[in-house]
Amino acid sequence: KGESLGHWKDYARLDNIADPDFIEAKGYIYVGNSQSNHTIENMPSHDEVMNFSRNLAPLVGREVLSDRRESRVALIGKEMIPVTLPTKIRDLPKDLGIAKPQKFSLPQI
């Protein structure tokens, strides 16, 4: 927010060169190390992400196909393409040797 929202024509120019099947418009989320150089005010609302997506989509010959409010994300494309998931062939070990989940909470605004 305040950095890249509103530059629809610039993003459209790049997207039209790349010609991707899908474009994921996603807003910054105030988590992790980025908290040291951003504030929660930099985090766009889902409505702002959707406004950006609705402005970008026609410039790249696509439409907003889906969105997820809790992730502040929109999917832009020409059509939904069904994906067939592969059949599960094995179970993953319960301990993958990675850090355990930690509880955190976002600052209240």
Backbone hydrogen bonds in HBPLUS format (Angstrom, degrees):
<---DONOR---> <-ACCEPTOR-->    atom                        ^
c    i                          cat <-CA-CA->   ^        H-A-AA   ^      H-
h    n   atom  resd res      DA  || num        DHA   H-A  angle D-A-AA Bond
n    s   type  num  typ     dist DA aas  dist angle  dist       angle   num
A0007-HIS N   A0004-SER O   3.44 MM   3  5.99 164.5  2.46 134.2 133.6     1
A0011-TYR N   A0007-HIS O   3.08 MM   4  6.39 166.9  2.10 160.2 163.7     2
A0012-ALA N   A0008-TRP O   2.76 MM   4  5.89 157.3  1.81 152.8 160.4     3
A0013-ARG N   A0009-LYS O   2.98 MM   4  6.12 152.7  2.05 141.8 148.0     4
A0014-LEU N   A0010-ASP O   3.30 MM   4  6.63 160.8  2.34 146.4 150.2     5
A0015-ASP N   A0011-TYR O   2.81 MM   4  6.02 165.7  1.83 156.6 161.4     6
A0016-ASN N   A0012-ALA O   2.79 MM   4  5.85 155.1  1.85 149.4 155.6     7
A0017-ILE N   A0013-ARG O   3.23 MM   4  6.44 140.8  2.39 136.7 146.1     8
A0017-ILE N   A0014-LEU O   3.17 MM   3  5.19 126.2  2.48  94.9 108.5     9
A0018-ALA N   A0014-LEU O   3.02 MM   4  6.33 162.9  2.05 153.3 157.5    10
A0019-ASP N   A0015-ASP O   2.72 MM   4  5.70 150.0  1.81 148.3 157.1    11
A0023-ILE N   A0076-ILE O   2.79 MM  53  4.95 153.7  1.86 146.7 152.4    12
A0076-ILE N   A0023-ILE O   2.80 MM  53  4.95 166.7  1.82 157.9 160.6    13
A0025-ALA N   A0074-ALA O   2.94 MM  49  5.16 152.8  2.01 151.2 156.3    14
A0074-ALA N   A0025-ALA O   2.83 MM  49  5.16 148.9  1.92 146.0 156.0    15
A0027-GLY N   A0072-ARG O   3.11 MM  45  5.78 161.8  2.15 164.9 170.6    16
A0031-VAL N   A0029-ILE O   2.87 MM   2  5.82 124.1  2.19 114.2  97.9    17
A0035-GLN N   A0032-GLY O   3.15 MM   3  6.05 168.5  2.17 122.8 126.4    18
A0036-SER N   A0033-ASN O   3.01 MM   3  5.85 168.4  2.03 123.7 127.2    19
A0037-ASN N   A0034-SER O   3.11 MM   3  5.62 154.3  2.18 111.4 118.2    20
A0038-HIS N   A0034-SER O   2.98 MM   4  5.98 118.0  2.38 150.0 167.0    21
A0042-ASN N   A0039-THR O   2.93 MM   3  5.50 157.9  1.98 114.7 121.5    22
A0043-MET N   A0040-ILE O   3.11 MM   3  5.41 160.8  2.15 108.9 115.0    23
A0048-GLU N   A0045-SER O   3.12 MM   3  5.15 121.7  2.48  94.7 108.7    24
A0049-VAL N   A0045-SER O   3.07 MM   4  6.46 154.1  2.14 148.7 155.7    25
A0050-MET N   A0046-HIS O   2.85 MM   4  6.11 157.6  1.90 152.5 158.9    26
A0051-ASN N   A0047-ASP O   2.89 MM   4  6.08 152.3  1.97 142.7 150.4    27
A0052-PHE N   A0048-GLU O   3.01 MM   4  6.21 161.4  2.04 145.9 150.4    28
A0053-SER N   A0049-VAL O   2.92 MM   4  6.16 158.9  1.97 146.1 152.4    29
A0054-ARG N   A0050-MET O   2.82 MM   4  6.03 160.1  1.86 153.3 158.0    30
A0055-ASN N   A0051-ASN O   3.09 MM   4  6.27 143.0  2.23 142.8 152.2    31
A0056-LEU N   A0052-PHE O   2.90 MM   4  6.13 150.2  1.99 149.4 158.3    32
A0057-ALA N   A0053-SER O   2.90 MM   4  5.89 171.4  1.91 156.1 158.1    33
A0059-LEU N   A0056-LEU O   2.93 MM   3  5.37 128.8  2.20 114.1 128.6    34
A0060-VAL N   A0057-ALA O   3.12 MM   3  5.46 151.1  2.21 108.9 117.3    35
A0062-ARG N   A0057-ALA O   2.91 MM   5  4.83 169.7  1.92 144.3 141.8    36
A0061-GLY N   A0058-PRO O   3.37 MM   3  4.93 168.4  2.38  96.2  98.6    37
A0063-GLU N   A0077-GLY O   2.93 MM  14  5.62 170.7  1.94 145.6 146.3    38
A0077-GLY N   A0063-GLU O   2.97 MM  14  5.62 161.5  2.00 158.9 160.0    39
A0065-LEU N   A0075-LEU O   2.72 MM  10  5.55 152.9  1.79 155.1 164.5    40
A0075-LEU N   A0066-SER O   2.78 MM   9  5.14 171.2  1.78 146.0 147.2    41
A0068-ARG N   A0073-VAL O   2.95 MM   5  5.47 157.2  2.00 153.3 155.4    42
A0071-SER N   A0068-ARG O   3.14 MM   3  5.52 140.9  2.30 108.1 119.0    43
A0072-ARG N   A0068-ARG O   2.98 MM   4  6.02 113.9  2.43 142.8 160.7    44
A0073-VAL N   A0068-ARG O   3.35 MM   5  5.47 161.7  2.39 136.4 141.8    45
A0072-ARG N   A0069-ARG O   3.01 MM   3  4.95 150.3  2.10 102.2 111.7    46
